[in-house]
Each structure stands twice: as structure tokens, then as C-alpha cells.
Amino acid sequence: MVAADGWGFGAGVRRALPFALGTTAFGVSFGLLARSLHLGIAAPIVMSSVVWAGSAQFAALGVLGAGGAAFSALVAGVMLNARYMAMAAALVPWLPAGRLGRALTALTIVDESWSLAARPEGGFDRATLLGASSVMYVGWVVGTALGVLGGGFLGDARRFGLDAAFPALYLAIAWGQLTSTRRRLLALAAAAAVLVLTPFVPPGVPICAACLLAVLGIRRR
Amino acid sequence: MRLGPGATIWLVMAALALSTVALKALPPALLGDGQLPPRLRGVLDVLPPVVLSALVTSSTFASGSHLVLDARAGGLLAALLVLLVRPSPLLAAIAAAAVAAGLRAAGLAA
């Protein structure tokens, strides 16, 4: 189990703190990437504030940096973000009624907060999501600013193994989610699908394909 | 029309922001106050472990469209061992970062 010291906004904030450290470091490396592409100071910080989707931003700048067109950069980002649609749909039944409120809550979804708000027995806790999301947002924007403004002092985040912290954190949340044989089998199948597909399709697609596995897994029941 | 790099980044940013908002807000906007069909709900209920497992795998073994075995894999193994003993995300992350950094410092892995 994840150290589940209850649910609610405060619990979401507390449980998101280790992840926020990770996302801050990730933000620093995004700021450094933007700096290396000479995108100025304002653009990367505004981008992190309004887009707030780390991997999609990385992918988009990666395409631009490699000389790709604006449209290709957008497609790369959208493919990485496509999973949010399924994640938002999973959240909806657990939100109070009201189209606008539900949509606004869904806007705060990031991988970490969505995962932390997922109850091991199924369902989501809205207050936990909002608490975790707010910490993640601050971490991401502050990290980006640090990277753009003074990243040179921090050096390469890889040297400190920070890129290895993310898989560990995801694994730690997954730990508490493997509550049934079906969930464990589907998780294994998802990992296998990502390994098989990664060399053949653009980044982001393997994760979406893994989501489709959930559909097949239920059908087989 | 050719855009300079300065204009391109703002254009990509605006499009990316709009598409992210659309992807996240579309399901709740379309569903309104309605409930999902039970079958779809069953599918979405098993989504968390599936997404997490995919994220673990891609953030450990993928580098763009290449599969790689680098220091992150050592870090993940360390995290797994920590989690078997104590289910603490923070300890798992610290162990993973320390092992990955150690492997790189020792020149044993990229």
C-alpha cells in the first residue's frame, strides 16, 4: 500500500510532496532544454503554466529542436496527452454532478495526482486529487523557472539519478493498486505492450495502446 | 507563411494548451451529469494499474522510440526491493535515484 494516511485535500498535498520534488527536477530539465533551444525566458515559463503537461512539452520542444515543423510538434504532444481523455472519463462518475465543475476538476488531472486519488478498491477521491494537483502544479512551474533562469548551476539532473526517481514513484503507487488478480495480469500485459510497441510507434502511443488492453481485459471476463 | 523560432514556440504553446484542455474536459462535458454505462465503467475502473504499469515501463526502458537498458533499470530494481520491505514511495524514489547515480558515477551504466 501507498502510505495512505487518509484522503482529502491535505492528504493529497502530503502524499504528493515526494512527487512534487520529482516534477520540480523534471521542470528544471525542461527549462534547461528550452534554454538550449534559445526560446527566451518567458515562453517556457508561460508554457508550463498554461499547458502543464510535462512529457508533452518535452516532446513538442524535442521535435522543434530537431528541426521539425510546428504541426509535428503539436501532434507529438497530443499523442502523449491522449491518455488524459481516458483518465478524465474514469474520474467523472466520482465527481459531484454539474458539467462545469466536473470539467474544471478534470483539468487538474496529471498522472501523479490522478494516481494518488485512485482508491485501491476502485473509484477516486476528488479532494485528494485537488490537493495533489495543486502541489504538482507549483512544483512544475517553479522547476521550469529555475531551469530557465539558473539551471546552469544545477548541472545535469541525470547525474543525480533523478530520471530514475520517476519510475520508482510510479511503481510505488502501482504497488497499492494491484489489488486483484485481474489488475495484476492487466498491469503485466500493459508493461509487455509498452516494451513491444515502443520501437515501432511514436512516443505516447504505447501508453494509449496499453489503455486499450483494459478494454480487452474486461471483455474477456 | 514562414514563422521565426520566436513565433513558432508561442503558436505550438497555444495549440498544445487548447488541445490539453480539450482532452481533459471533453469526457466530463460530453457526459454531463449522466452516468457511464456499467460496462465502460468496469473498463475505466481497472485503468489506474494499467496506466501506472505502462508509465513505469516507458519511463524506465524507453528513450524516445528506442528501448534502452541503462541506469534507470538498476534504479527500478532498487525501488522494487525497497517496496518489498517497506511500501514507502519516498524511500523507493531515493533508493532508485541513488543506485542510478551510483551506476553512472562508477561508469557501469549510461
Interface residues (C-beta under 8 A of the other chain):
Chain A: M1 V2 A3 R15 P18 F19 G22 L37 H38 L39 G40 A43 V46 M47 V50 V51 W52 A53 A56 Q57 A60 G62 L64 A70 A73 L74 G77 V78 N81 A82 R83 Y84 M85 A86 M87 A88 A89 A90 L91 V92 P93 L95 A97 G98 R99 R102 A103 L104 T105 A106 L107 I109 D111 W114 S115 A118 G122 G123 R158 R159 F160 G161 L162 D163 A164 A165 F166 P167 A168 L169 Y170 L171 A172 I173 A174 W175 G176 Q177 L178 R182 R183 R184 L186 A187 L188 A189 A190 A191 A193 V194 L195 T198 P199 F200 V201 P202 P203 P206 I207 A210 C211 L213 A214 V215 G217 I218
Chain B: L3 P5 G6 T8 I9 W10 L11 V12 M13 A15 L16 A17 S19 T20 V21 L23 K24 A25 L26 P27 P28 A29 L31 G32 D33 Q35 L36 R39 L40 R41 G42 V43 L44 D45 V46 L47 P48 P49 V50 V51 L52 S53 A54 L55 V56 T57 S58 S59 T60 F61 A62 G64 S65 H66 L67 A71 R72 G74 G75 L76 A78 A79 L80 L83 P87 S88 P89 L90 A92 A93 I94 A95 A96 A97 A98 V99 A100 A101 G102 R104 A105
